[in-house]
Amino acid sequence: MPMSQPEFIKLTDEQVKARKRRNIAIAFGLLLFIATVYAITVSRMHANNEARKAQDTAQNIAAGVVVPEAN
């Protein structure tokens, strides 16, 4: 049995424009999501780094170790 040619649907100009607008909206939403995840990740990493510095300083003080501060 030979394969028949697929039938394609011909979209109207209005449908093509609507598809393009929808694709742009999806792309914008995806970029917004990526930027949000990135910002949250960087923020949490910074907070964890500051907490680690504070914890190390507290442990050094408790142990009586003097560590010069890095600039």
RAVENRA-V806703 format. One record per run of one state. SS is the DSSP state (~ for helix, > for strand, _ for the rest). FROM is the first residue (numbers start at 1). LEN is the number of residues. Records with the same first field share a line. If there is no record, write none. Layout:
SS = FROM-LEN  FROM-LEN
This chain:
_ = 1-12  64-8
~ = 13-51
